[in-house]
Amino acid sequence: MKEQVCRRVLSSPRLVPVVEVAPYRFPGHLPTPEYPYSDGAWEEYWKASLKASGFSPLEPLFPGSFFVRTTELTCGDCLDIIIARELEDVELDDDDDLPLSLDGGYVLYDSDEIVALPQCCGRLKDLADWREACEAKELIPGFWIGIGHPGLGVQVNEKILSFRSDGPEEIHIEPFECSQAVLGEQVQLAQKEVEAFYQRLLVRAQNMVGSSAKDICDGLVGKLCRVHEDGW
């Protein structure tokens, strides 16, 4: 007899684009505090270290997090520092050498409760997976959304998406379901947020790398297109 899986049904999903702003990746960062941390110590360290690296004040998505919503990343100096850090890994003279998509990804809420967070190696380009899941009439067995390693498994049946943890890193994510149409609306809203973030990055990148700015920004957020194969 097939085992029944009790799945939570999301009533008010929200998909929020975030960038992981990890202080140790930026010059001038402060030494990490010793464990165990007192209440608020990690967030205080995060803010102090970013300030030491030249960032204007930022608010994490929640206390103790490195995630910052893309709508919060509006200050030119913050964008400049992020772009400069990513350019350290790029040979600008090589047309094929582009930065990787920014660390972070998409936080799934149900109302104000977090359901799923990006894991290690989650990136802004992962919106392509969320979009494919919401648009597909069927998904291949083993399809998963890239929230990091190894991903969030998902299947579709009668326009309902069923999600499951797909590995030990996501063991804390309980199975849940959501309407394709409702989540698809959130994917479109998330894309608009990332497109606006892309435009802010582009303005700053043009001052830094001139004609290479568009290619650099395409790499940082993924190409802004509707076709999965052309990628985010």
C-alpha positions as CSV (number, residue, x, y, z in Angstrom):
1,M,0.0,0.0,0.0
2,K,1.4,3.4,-1.0
3,E,2.3,5.6,1.9
4,Q,0.2,8.7,2.3
5,V,2.1,12.0,2.6
6,C,0.4,14.7,4.5
7,R,1.2,18.0,2.8
8,R,0.7,21.5,3.9
9,V,-1.3,23.6,1.4
10,L,0.0,27.1,0.9
11,S,-2.8,29.6,1.1
12,S,-1.0,32.9,0.5
13,P,2.4,32.1,-1.1
14,R,5.0,34.9,-1.7
15,L,8.3,34.5,-3.5
16,V,10.9,37.0,-2.4
17,P,14.2,37.6,-4.3
18,V,17.2,38.0,-2.0
19,V,21.0,38.4,-2.3
20,E,23.3,36.8,0.2
21,V,25.6,39.6,1.5
22,A,28.2,37.6,3.4
23,P,30.5,40.0,5.3
24,Y,33.6,37.8,5.0
25,R,33.5,38.1,1.2
26,F,34.3,41.8,1.2
27,P,37.5,43.7,2.0
28,G,37.7,45.3,5.4
29,H,35.5,42.7,7.1
30,L,35.8,42.1,10.8
31,P,36.7,38.9,12.5
32,T,33.7,36.7,13.2
33,P,32.5,36.6,16.9
34,E,33.3,33.5,18.9
35,Y,30.7,30.9,19.5
36,P,28.3,30.6,21.3
37,Y,26.8,33.9,20.3
38,S,24.8,36.1,22.7
39,D,21.4,37.4,21.6
40,G,21.8,39.7,18.7
41,A,25.6,39.3,18.5
42,W,25.6,37.8,15.0
43,E,23.4,40.5,13.6
44,E,25.5,43.2,15.3
45,Y,28.6,41.6,13.8
46,W,27.0,41.5,10.3
47,K,26.1,45.2,10.3
48,A,29.4,46.3,11.8
49,S,31.4,44.2,9.4
50,L,29.5,45.5,6.4
51,K,30.0,49.1,7.6
52,A,33.7,48.5,7.9
53,S,33.6,47.3,4.2
54,G,32.0,50.6,3.2
55,F,28.3,49.5,2.9
56,S,25.5,51.9,3.9
57,P,23.2,50.4,6.5
58,L,21.3,47.3,5.4
59,E,18.6,45.2,7.1
60,P,18.8,41.4,6.9
61,L,15.6,39.6,5.9
62,F,15.4,38.3,9.4
63,P,17.8,38.5,12.4
64,G,20.9,36.4,12.0
65,S,20.5,36.1,8.2
66,F,22.9,37.2,5.5
67,F,20.0,37.6,3.0
68,V,18.9,41.1,1.9
69,R,15.9,41.6,-0.3
70,T,16.7,43.0,-3.7
71,T,14.3,45.9,-3.1
72,E,16.5,47.0,-0.2
73,L,19.7,47.1,-2.4
74,T,19.2,50.6,-3.7
75,C,22.3,52.6,-2.5
76,G,24.9,53.1,-5.1
77,D,27.8,52.4,-2.8
78,C,26.4,49.1,-1.8
79,L,25.9,48.1,-5.5
80,D,29.4,49.3,-6.4
81,I,30.9,47.1,-3.6
82,I,28.9,44.1,-4.7
83,I,29.8,44.5,-8.4
84,A,33.5,45.1,-7.6
85,R,33.7,41.9,-5.5
86,E,32.2,39.8,-8.3
87,L,34.5,41.4,-10.9
88,E,37.5,40.1,-8.9
89,D,36.8,36.7,-10.4
90,V,36.4,37.9,-14.0
91,E,38.8,38.6,-16.8
92,L,37.2,41.6,-18.5
93,D,39.4,41.1,-21.6
94,D,37.8,37.6,-22.1
95,D,34.3,38.1,-23.7
96,D,33.3,34.6,-22.5
97,D,34.3,35.2,-18.9
98,L,31.2,36.4,-16.9
99,P,30.6,36.5,-13.2
100,L,28.4,33.8,-11.7
101,S,24.9,34.7,-10.7
102,L,24.8,36.4,-7.3
103,D,24.4,34.2,-4.3
104,G,21.0,34.2,-2.7
105,G,17.8,33.2,-4.6
106,Y,14.2,33.1,-3.6
107,V,12.6,32.8,-0.2
108,L,9.2,31.2,-0.2
109,Y,6.7,32.4,2.3
110,D,3.1,31.5,3.2
111,S,1.7,34.7,4.5
112,D,4.5,35.9,6.9
113,E,5.9,32.4,7.6
114,I,9.0,31.2,5.8
115,V,8.4,27.8,4.1
116,A,11.7,27.4,2.2
117,L,15.0,29.3,2.1
118,P,17.9,29.2,-0.4
119,Q,20.7,26.9,0.7
120,C,24.4,26.7,-0.2
121,C,24.9,27.7,-3.8
122,G,21.4,29.2,-4.3
123,R,21.5,31.9,-6.8
124,L,19.3,34.6,-8.4
125,K,19.2,32.7,-11.7
126,D,17.2,30.0,-10.0
127,L,14.0,31.8,-10.8
128,A,14.1,29.9,-14.1
129,D,13.3,26.7,-12.1
130,W,10.4,28.2,-10.3
131,R,9.1,29.6,-13.5
132,E,9.4,26.2,-15.3
133,A,7.6,24.5,-12.5
134,C,4.7,27.0,-12.7
135,E,4.4,26.8,-16.5
136,A,4.8,23.1,-17.1
137,K,2.0,20.7,-17.9
138,E,4.2,17.9,-16.6
139,L,7.6,17.7,-15.1
140,I,10.2,15.0,-15.6
141,P,10.7,12.6,-12.7
142,G,13.4,14.0,-10.4
143,F,12.8,17.6,-11.4
144,W,13.9,20.0,-8.7
145,I,14.1,23.7,-8.1
146,G,17.5,25.0,-7.5
147,I,17.5,26.5,-4.0
148,G,21.0,25.1,-3.4
149,H,22.2,21.6,-2.9
150,P,20.6,19.3,-3.8
151,G,17.4,21.2,-4.5
152,L,13.6,21.2,-3.8
153,G,11.9,18.3,-5.5
154,V,8.6,19.1,-7.2
155,Q,5.9,17.4,-9.3
156,V,2.7,18.7,-10.9
157,N,-0.7,17.0,-11.0
158,E,-3.8,18.7,-12.2
159,K,-2.2,22.1,-11.9
160,I,-1.1,21.5,-8.3
161,L,2.6,21.6,-7.4
162,S,3.7,19.1,-4.8
163,F,7.1,19.9,-3.1
164,R,9.3,17.8,-1.0
165,S,12.7,17.9,0.6
166,D,15.2,16.4,-1.8
167,G,18.2,15.8,0.4
168,P,19.7,16.2,3.9
169,E,20.3,19.9,3.6
170,E,16.6,20.5,3.1
171,I,15.4,18.0,5.7
172,H,13.8,20.8,7.7
173,I,11.4,21.6,4.8
174,E,8.2,19.8,5.3
175,P,6.2,18.6,2.2
176,F,3.8,21.2,0.9
177,E,1.5,21.9,-2.1
178,C,0.6,25.1,-4.0
179,S,-1.5,26.0,-7.0
180,Q,0.5,26.5,-10.1
181,A,-1.4,29.6,-11.1
182,V,-1.1,31.3,-7.7
183,L,2.6,30.6,-7.4
184,G,3.1,31.6,-11.1
185,E,1.8,35.1,-10.2
186,Q,4.4,35.3,-7.5
187,V,7.1,34.2,-10.0
188,Q,6.1,37.1,-12.2
189,L,6.2,39.6,-9.3
190,A,9.6,38.3,-8.3
191,Q,10.9,38.7,-11.9
192,K,9.8,42.3,-11.9
193,E,11.7,42.9,-8.6
194,V,14.8,41.3,-10.1
195,E,14.5,43.3,-13.3
196,A,14.4,46.5,-11.3
197,F,17.5,45.3,-9.4
198,Y,19.2,44.5,-12.7
199,Q,18.6,48.1,-13.9
200,R,20.1,49.5,-10.8
201,L,23.1,47.3,-11.2
202,L,23.4,48.3,-14.8
203,V,23.6,52.0,-14.1
204,R,26.5,51.4,-11.6
205,A,28.3,48.8,-13.8
206,Q,28.3,51.2,-16.7
207,N,30.4,53.6,-14.6
208,M,32.8,50.8,-13.7
209,V,33.2,48.7,-16.9
210,G,31.6,50.8,-19.7
211,S,30.5,48.7,-22.6
212,S,30.9,45.4,-20.7
213,A,28.2,46.4,-18.2
214,K,25.3,44.6,-19.8
215,D,27.2,41.3,-20.1
216,I,28.4,41.6,-16.5
217,C,24.9,42.3,-15.2
218,D,23.5,39.4,-17.3
219,G,25.9,37.2,-15.5
220,L,25.1,38.6,-12.0
221,V,21.3,38.1,-12.2
222,G,20.9,35.8,-15.2
223,K,19.5,36.8,-18.6
224,L,16.2,38.5,-18.3
225,C,14.2,36.3,-20.7
226,R,11.2,33.9,-20.6
227,V,12.9,30.9,-22.1
228,H,14.4,28.5,-19.6
229,E,17.1,27.2,-21.9
230,D,18.5,30.7,-22.4
231,G,18.7,30.9,-18.7
232,W,18.4,33.2,-15.8
